[in-house]
Amino acid sequence: MSHPDVIVVGGGIGGLGAAFSLTRQGLGVRLLESAPAFGEVGAGIQLAPNCTRILDDYGLLEEAKSLGVVPDAMVMRDAVDGDELTRLDLRHLEQRYGYPYLVIHRSDLHGLLLRACERAGVELINDAQVTSYENTRAGARVTLASGETHEAGVVIAADGLHSVARGLLVDDEPVSSAYVAYRGTVPAEQPRVTSVDLGEVVVYVGPRCHFVHYGLRGGELLNQVAVFESPKALAGRDDWGTPDELDAAFADTCDFVRDGLPFMWRDKWWRMYDRNPIMQWVHGRIALLGDSAHPPLQYIAQGAIMAVEDGWVLGEHVARHRAEGGTVDWSAALAAYEAVRPEHCRRVLSTSRAWGELWHLDGPAREQRNALLRARDTYDYSFTDWLFGPTAVTPDQEPEMFTPIPLSSAPVGEAALAGGAA
Ligand SMILES: Cc1cc2nc3c(=O)[nH]c(=O)nc-3n(C[C@H](O)[C@H](O)[C@H](O)COP(=O)(O)OP(=O)(O)OC[C@H]3O[C@@H](n4cnc5c(N)ncnc54)[C@H](O)[C@@H]3O)c2cc1C
C-alpha cells in the first residue's frame, strides 16, 4: 500500500471531521477504524454556533439543518417543582453569533460526516484496530492488531476516551464521576411527545440528577436523557448504574420528569467519565484529537464540538504552513495546533465539571442557585461568548469576533430568566 499524507485513527465524529478537513486541504487521508462498520450509538447531540459555523464552512450546514431541529429556546427548570429557572432565546442567539443552535441525531451527524469523507476521497478502512504508534524518520507509523503497519507523514489519533495514543504523552486514566446517563427516544405519535414543545431544549436540574429532552428529525422523535449519581458507584461497587438506581434517583422529581422514565432504554447505560486536562497533545508526528485529548463530562454539550473544532483548526494550520509545491511543514502546523487548542479545551473540561456540580445541588445551595438563575437576564451572553464565538486559530485571537447585537435590541417583555448551555 502506498503511504498517504495523513493517517487518522478512529472514525467517530472527531476522526471523520478531521479527515474531511485535511482532505479539503488537498491531502491524501487514510482513516483506520477498529469497528467492523462505521456508526454511532446514542441518540441526540446538541451543536452550538461554534460548531454550526464550521459545518457551514464545510458546506454541510444546510444538510445538517434538514436532518435535525433548529429549536427556538433552551430552558432550564428545577427538576423537583418543574419551575422555570432560566432560558436562552435561540433565535436571538443565532443573530448574535451568526449561526444556529442545532439538535441532531448522532447517527445523522455521523452519517453526514461519513458521506462528506466518501465524497472527498478519504480512504476509509474498518476492522483496523491500532495497537501501537511510533515516530519514524519521515513521519509516523501505526501497527494494527493484525500485525499490519501503516505509515504517513503524520498520524492523528482520534481514538476516544480510552485512547492508546494518549499513553505516549501521559500516564493517566479516565476519571469516574459516579454519574450515569440513560438515553431514549419517543416516537411522535406517543402522547408524551404531544405534551411538550418540540421547539424547546429543556433541562431539568435536580439533586444529584438531571433530565434533558428535545426534538429530533424535524420533530419525528423526542430525545430524552436521564442522568444521576449512582450510590453503588460511590460505594465502590462494580455493578453500578442499573435501572433500579435510575428509578430511585428520580423518585422525588416532578411528575413530568418521572413520567419520562419508562421511555428510557433500560438495557444499556453510559457511565460518565472525563479525564484531567493535559496541555501537551503532540508527540513528534503523532497528535491527539477529540476525546483522546479532552474527554469532558457532557454538561455544557461541547465534547463532539471540540472534536470538530480540533479538526478545523488543524486544517487551517495545514493551509498556513504549506510550502510551494504543497509540502506541509508538519512541525510548524502541529505546534500551532497545540498552541491554541489545549487551553480552550482545558477551560471547557473544568467548566463542565463545575456546571455539573451546580446542576446537582440540594438543600439551601439549590435554593441559592435557583435564585441566581432566576435573576439572570435572558439576553446576557457573558457566559456563552467564549464558547459560541468563532473558534480561535491562534492563542492571541479574541474569541468575541462576531458583531455584537446591542442588548437594547433584545425582545422585551419576555420572562427575564437566564439560560445556559445544557
Ligand atoms: C450522554 C452524553 C451526551 C453528550 N452530549 C453531547 C452534546 O450534546 N454535544 C457535544 O458536542 N458532545 C456531547 N457529548 C460528547 C461527545 O459524544 C463526545 O465528546 C464525542 O462523540 C467524541 O468524539 P470522538 O470522535 O473524539 O471519540 P469517539 O466518539 O469515542 O470515537 C472514537 C472512535 O475511535 C475508534 N477507536 C477507538 N480505539 C481505536 C483503535 N485502537 N484503533 C482504531 N479505532 C479505534 C472507536 O471505535 C470510535 O469509532 C455527549 C456525551 C455523552 C456521553
The ligand as a Gaussian input file, in Angstrom:
#p B3LYP/6-31G(d) Opt

LIG

0 1
 C      -24.707000      11.370000      27.391000
 C      -23.770000      12.175000      26.518000
 C      -24.251000      13.316000      25.900000
 C      -23.403000      14.093000      25.116000
 N      -23.908000      15.206000      24.511000
 C      -23.113000      15.957000      23.738000
 C      -23.643000      17.103000      23.073000
 O      -24.835000      17.423000      23.197000
 N      -22.797000      17.861000      22.297000
 C      -21.481000      17.505000      22.137000
 O      -20.762000      18.226000      21.426000
 N      -20.954000      16.419000      22.742000
 C      -21.732000      15.632000      23.535000
 N      -21.220000      14.521000      24.127000
 C      -19.791000      14.196000      23.950000
 C      -19.488000      13.529000      22.598000
 O      -20.349000      12.430000      22.412000
 C      -18.035000      13.052000      22.522000
 O      -17.173000      14.028000      23.058000
 C      -17.643000      12.802000      21.058000
 O      -18.514000      11.878000      20.471000
 C      -16.196000      12.320000      20.960000
 O      -15.895000      12.006000      19.610000
 P      -14.515000      11.352000      19.237000
 O      -14.592000      11.073000      17.759000
 O      -13.383000      12.153000      19.741000
 O      -14.461000       9.976000      20.046000
 P      -15.370000       8.681000      19.892000
 O      -16.743000       9.002000      19.519000
 O      -15.145000       7.856000      21.108000
 O      -14.747000       7.930000      18.639000
 C      -13.551000       7.187000      18.714000
 C      -13.520000       6.210000      17.543000
 O      -12.255000       5.574000      17.534000
 C      -12.421000       4.183000      17.379000
 N      -11.267000       3.564000      18.036000
 C      -11.005000       3.543000      19.363000
 N       -9.832000       2.910000      19.600000
 C       -9.348000       2.560000      18.388000
 C       -8.161000       1.883000      17.962000
 N       -7.275000       1.449000      18.852000
 N       -7.967000       1.680000      16.645000
 C       -8.874000       2.131000      15.734000
 N      -10.015000       2.761000      16.073000
 C      -10.245000       2.969000      17.378000
 C      -13.750000       3.881000      18.070000
 O      -14.313000       2.671000      17.607000
 C      -14.571000       5.102000      17.675000
 O      -15.217000       4.927000      16.427000
 C      -22.047000      13.725000      24.934000
 C      -21.564000      12.565000      25.525000
 C      -22.415000      11.787000      26.309000
 C      -21.867000      10.530000      26.925000

